Amino acid sequence: MKIVAATGNKGKIREFQEILGKMDYEVISMKDVGINVEIEETGTTFAENAMLKARVVASMCDYPVIADDSGLCVDALDGAPGIYSARFAGEDADDAERNRHLLELMEGKENRKAHYVAAIAYIGMDGMEYVTEGRTEGEIQLAEEGMGGFGYDPLFFSTEIGKCFGLATPDEKNEVSHRGRALRKLYEILVNEE
């Protein structure tokens, strides 16, 4: 079954494909079905933002839609960047600039605990809506490591796999990642619904 991903983020689309592909779903981007829209994230939670994106794209296509809102929450920064993870260093900042900004804010902080959160929203062809959430624990490293993943992954040391997400293989990361956990919860719902 084809599912449209309500995102232009290539890293997220790749992870959706890697995880859901093993479950017999084919994930295509919204651009693949001719949708090119910027969706303003006005929600106050990851779940609200994910559903907002899913609803916009679902109203524009005849496929089931999946959307994600996710981010990094750092204890020493009172949970920031949180839902503002993508805009943390400014609207046009890239991954390198966001990572640099995070390292500057973490300078001298002893508590480096952090976690990733992902909310996955799904709207089926029947109009049914679901939201699942996943979380993974870790710490912010003193410097970037590795070229894997995207976003804050080169700074996020996963205490579960004992390595930085930037050094993890896609399978290692997806096994414990926030997005992988949320997608597996969604898959359980969809399988039980059939």
Residue pairs with C-beta under 8 A, 6 or more apart in sequence:
1 24
1 25
1 26
1 64
2 25
2 26
2 27
2 28
2 63
2 64
3 16
3 20
3 25
3 26
3 27
3 28
3 63
3 64
3 65
3 66
3 122
4 27
4 28
4 29
4 30
4 32
4 33
4 35
4 57
4 61
4 63
4 64
4 65
4 66
5 12
5 13
5 16
5 27
5 28
5 29
5 30
5 65
5 66
5 67
5 68
6 30
6 39
6 53
6 54
6 56
6 57
6 58
6 65
6 66
6 67
7 13
7 29
7 30
7 53
7 67
7 68
8 29
8 30
8 31
9 150
10 150
11 149
11 150
11 151
12 68
12 70
12 179
13 27
13 29
15 170
15 174
15 177
15 179
15 180
16 27
16 66
16 68
16 179
16 183
17 27
18 170
18 171
18 174
19 174
19 179
19 180
19 183
19 184
20 27
20 66
20 183
20 187
21 27
23 187
27 66
28 63
30 36
30 37
30 57
30 60
30 61
33 61
33 63
35 57
35 60
35 61
37 56
37 57
37 60
39 52
39 53
39 56
39 57
41 49
41 52
41 53
41 69
41 83
42 49
42 52
43 49
43 51
43 52
43 69
43 83
44 83
45 83
45 119
46 69
46 70
46 71
46 83
46 117
46 118
46 119
46 133
47 69
47 119
47 121
47 131
47 133
48 69
49 69
49 83
49 119
50 67
50 68
50 69
50 119
50 120
50 121
50 131
51 67
51 121
51 129
51 131
52 67
53 67
53 68
53 69
53 121
54 65
54 66
54 67
54 121
54 122
54 123
54 129
55 123
57 65
57 67
58 65
58 123
62 125
63 125
64 122
64 123
64 124
64 125
65 122
65 123
66 120
66 121
66 122
66 186
67 120
67 121
67 122
68 118
68 119
68 120
68 121
68 179
68 182
69 83
69 118
69 119
69 121
70 85
70 116
70 117
70 118
70 119
70 178
70 179
71 81
71 82
71 83
71 84
71 85
71 86
71 116
71 117
72 81
72 82
72 85
72 102
72 114
72 115
72 116
72 151
72 152
72 156
73 79
73 80
73 81
73 82
73 114
73 115
73 116
73 117
74 80
74 81
74 102
74 106
74 113
74 114
74 140
75 111
75 113
75 114
76 106
76 109
76 110
76 111
76 112
76 113
77 105
77 106
80 88
81 88
81 98
81 102
85 98
85 151
85 152
86 98
86 151
87 93
88 98
88 101
88 102
89 97
89 98
89 100
89 101
89 102
90 97
93 101
95 150
95 151
95 152
98 151
98 152
99 144
99 152
99 154
99 155
102 140
102 152
102 155
103 140
103 142
103 143
103 155
106 112
106 140
112 139
112 140
112 141
113 137
113 138
113 139
114 137
114 138
114 139
114 140
114 156
115 135
115 136
115 137
115 138
115 178
116 135
116 136
116 138
116 152
116 156
116 177
116 178
117 133
117 134
117 135
117 178
118 133
118 134
118 135
118 177
118 178
118 179
118 181
118 182
119 131
119 132
119 133
119 182
120 131
120 132
120 133
120 134
120 179
120 182
120 183
120 185
120 186
121 129
121 130
121 131
122 129
122 130
122 131
122 132
122 186
122 189
122 190
123 129
124 190
128 193
130 186
130 189
132 182
132 183
132 185
132 186
132 189
133 182
133 185
134 177
134 178
134 179
134 180
134 181
134 182
134 183
134 184
134 185
135 178
135 181
136 158
136 160
136 176
136 177
136 178
136 181
137 158
137 159
137 160
138 156
138 157
138 158
138 159
138 160
138 165
139 156
139 157
139 159
140 155
140 156
140 157
141 155
141 156
141 157
141 164
143 155
144 154
144 155
144 166
145 154
145 155
145 164
145 166
145 167
146 153
146 154
146 164
146 165
146 166
146 167
146 168
147 154
147 166
148 154
148 165
148 166
148 167
148 168
148 169
148 170
148 173
149 165
149 166
149 168
149 173
153 164
153 165
153 166
153 168
153 173
154 164
154 165
154 166
155 164
155 166
156 164
156 165
156 166
157 163
157 164
157 165
158 164
158 165
158 168
158 173
158 176
160 176
161 168
161 172
161 173
161 175
161 176
163 172
165 173
165 177
173 180
174 180
